[in-house]
């Protein structure tokens, strides 16, 4: 990720960058730590994108409920 971003002239800010593992699998509660160039990336469990809340369990129902409200 860091190499690819530097190739096009971007810098990755570990303080502002989070990642999400989306899965309906039973292992969705596991914590994954990503360390790149001495930077640790924080896990996001949900975020809002275009007005819909996306969760790490890949549940669309919550986004639909919020949209209908």
Backbone as CSV, one residue per row, in Angstrom:
resi,resn,N_x,N_y,N_z,CA_x,CA_y,CA_z,C_x,C_y,C_z
1,UNK,0.822,-1.177,0.000,0.000,0.000,0.000,0.876,1.255,0.000
2,UNK,1.885,1.256,0.854,2.744,2.436,0.954,3.534,2.628,-0.328
3,UNK,4.072,1.550,-0.877,4.851,1.646,-2.112,3.976,2.104,-3.268
4,UNK,2.782,1.530,-3.385,1.880,1.903,-4.475,1.459,3.357,-4.372
5,UNK,1.219,3.830,-3.156,0.808,5.226,-3.008,1.961,6.185,-3.305
6,UNK,3.176,5.811,-2.927,4.324,6.680,-3.203,4.626,6.763,-4.699
7,UNK,4.328,5.696,-5.429,4.546,5.695,-6.873,3.708,6.754,-7.577
8,UNK,2.542,7.054,-7.029,1.694,8.066,-7.659,1.730,9.395,-6.906
9,UNK,2.646,9.497,-5.924,2.862,10.766,-5.250,2.005,11.024,-4.028
10,UNK,1.471,9.981,-3.410,0.651,10.141,-2.215,1.395,9.628,-0.983
11,UNK,1.135,10.238,0.158,1.679,9.764,1.427,0.529,9.225,2.263
12,UNK,0.743,8.071,2.917,-0.275,7.473,3.770,-0.058,7.982,5.190
13,UNK,-1.084,8.588,5.767,-1.032,9.086,7.133,-1.694,8.041,8.029
14,UNK,-0.877,7.353,8.843,-1.396,6.271,9.684,-2.372,6.786,10.737
15,UNK,-2.262,8.046,11.123,-3.178,8.597,12.124,-4.575,8.815,11.551
16,UNK,-4.688,9.000,10.247,-5.973,9.268,9.612,-6.514,8.076,8.827
17,UNK,-5.735,7.008,8.722,-6.114,5.856,7.911,-6.558,4.710,8.798
18,UNK,-7.710,4.139,8.503,-8.224,2.967,9.199,-8.558,1.907,8.162
19,UNK,-8.735,0.689,8.618,-9.119,-0.379,7.697,-10.269,-1.172,8.299
20,UNK,-10.990,-1.874,7.440,-12.107,-2.682,7.893,-12.059,-4.037,7.197
21,UNK,-12.248,-5.097,7.977,-12.386,-6.444,7.437,-13.869,-6.756,7.460
22,UNK,-14.458,-6.933,6.282,-15.895,-7.198,6.192,-16.110,-8.688,5.969
23,UNK,-16.914,-9.298,6.852,-17.133,-10.726,6.757,-18.403,-11.108,7.500
24,UNK,-19.099,-12.101,6.998,-20.225,-12.683,7.727,-19.775,-13.948,8.448
25,UNK,-18.504,-14.210,8.392,-17.903,-15.386,8.993,-17.910,-15.267,10.525
26,UNK,-17.781,-16.369,11.204,-17.735,-16.372,12.665,-16.481,-15.685,13.205
27,UNK,-15.465,-15.500,12.378,-14.213,-14.891,12.823,-14.250,-13.370,12.762
28,UNK,-15.433,-12.785,12.587,-15.500,-11.347,12.414,-15.083,-10.600,13.657
29,UNK,-15.083,-11.229,14.812,-14.688,-10.557,16.039,-13.192,-10.527,16.267
30,UNK,-12.438,-11.194,15.426,-10.983,-11.235,15.593,-10.377,-9.877,15.299
31,UNK,-9.317,-9.561,15.999,-8.628,-8.289,15.808,-7.378,-8.539,14.973
32,UNK,-7.260,-7.815,13.900,-6.099,-7.917,13.033,-5.284,-6.636,13.185
33,UNK,-3.990,-6.767,13.360,-3.118,-5.605,13.492,-2.285,-5.503,12.230
34,UNK,-2.327,-4.343,11.616,-1.529,-4.103,10.422,-0.439,-3.110,10.778
35,UNK,0.804,-3.509,10.546,1.944,-2.644,10.821,2.749,-2.494,9.535
36,UNK,2.883,-1.263,9.086,3.644,-0.963,7.875,4.584,0.187,8.196
37,UNK,5.864,-0.015,7.969,6.878,1.030,8.213,6.729,1.642,9.601
38,UNK,6.666,0.802,10.629,6.539,1.240,12.030,5.275,2.036,12.308
39,UNK,4.266,1.904,11.490,2.979,2.562,11.703,1.912,1.497,11.908
40,UNK,1.112,1.655,12.954,0.013,0.737,13.213,-1.280,1.348,12.690
41,UNK,-2.071,0.534,11.992,-3.327,1.005,11.431,-4.479,0.501,12.285
42,UNK,-5.374,1.408,12.648,-6.501,1.126,13.525,-7.625,0.441,12.751
43,UNK,-8.335,-0.441,13.447,-9.468,-1.142,12.863,-10.726,-0.293,12.973
44,UNK,-11.497,-0.235,11.904,-12.804,0.428,11.921,-13.865,-0.657,11.902
45,UNK,-14.867,-0.518,12.750,-15.936,-1.508,12.806,-17.173,-1.058,12.042
46,UNK,-17.286,0.247,11.823,-18.365,0.779,10.993,-17.985,2.178,10.538
47,UNK,-18.526,2.576,9.395,-18.364,3.949,8.933,-19.506,4.297,8.003
48,UNK,-19.731,5.578,7.844,-20.826,6.061,7.011,-20.272,6.420,5.642
49,UNK,-20.884,5.870,4.580,-20.473,6.122,3.210,-21.722,6.412,2.394
50,UNK,-21.786,7.587,1.830,-22.934,8.014,1.037,-24.247,7.849,1.794
51,UNK,-24.201,8.139,3.088,-25.407,8.094,3.904,-25.786,6.731,4.424
52,UNK,-25.035,5.699,4.094,-25.334,4.346,4.566,-24.216,3.904,5.506
53,UNK,-24.599,3.319,6.631,-23.615,2.833,7.588,-23.185,1.432,7.181
54,UNK,-21.893,1.263,6.908,-21.328,-0.034,6.583,-20.686,-0.603,7.833
55,UNK,-20.923,-1.889,8.109,-20.353,-2.527,9.289,-19.399,-3.638,8.876
56,UNK,-18.569,-4.066,9.830,-17.610,-5.129,9.537,-18.292,-6.479,9.340
57,UNK,-19.572,-6.597,9.687,-20.316,-7.844,9.471,-21.010,-7.852,8.117
58,UNK,-20.760,-6.823,7.320,-21.308,-6.717,5.970,-22.837,-6.729,5.993
59,UNK,-23.407,-6.107,7.030,-24.858,-6.066,7.183,-25.418,-4.835,6.486
60,UNK,-26.267,-5.058,5.513,-26.872,-3.966,4.764,-28.162,-3.507,5.435
61,UNK,-28.766,-4.364,6.230,-30.047,-4.054,6.838,-30.000,-2.779,7.664
62,UNK,-28.931,-2.558,8.423,-28.821,-1.362,9.252,-28.816,-0.106,8.381
63,UNK,-28.130,-0.165,7.258,-28.108,0.984,6.351,-29.473,1.256,5.745
64,UNK,-30.195,0.225,5.429,-31.531,0.376,4.866,-32.465,0.958,5.914
65,UNK,-32.373,0.470,7.151,-33.218,0.994,8.233,-32.975,2.486,8.449
66,UNK,-31.710,2.892,8.463,-31.379,4.298,8.667,-31.854,5.157,7.501
67,UNK,-31.776,4.629,6.287,-32.232,5.369,5.116,-33.741,5.574,5.161
68,UNK,-34.476,4.545,5.588,-35.924,4.642,5.663,-36.387,5.622,6.748
69,UNK,-35.598,5.771,7.796,-35.950,6.714,8.872,-35.860,8.116,8.342
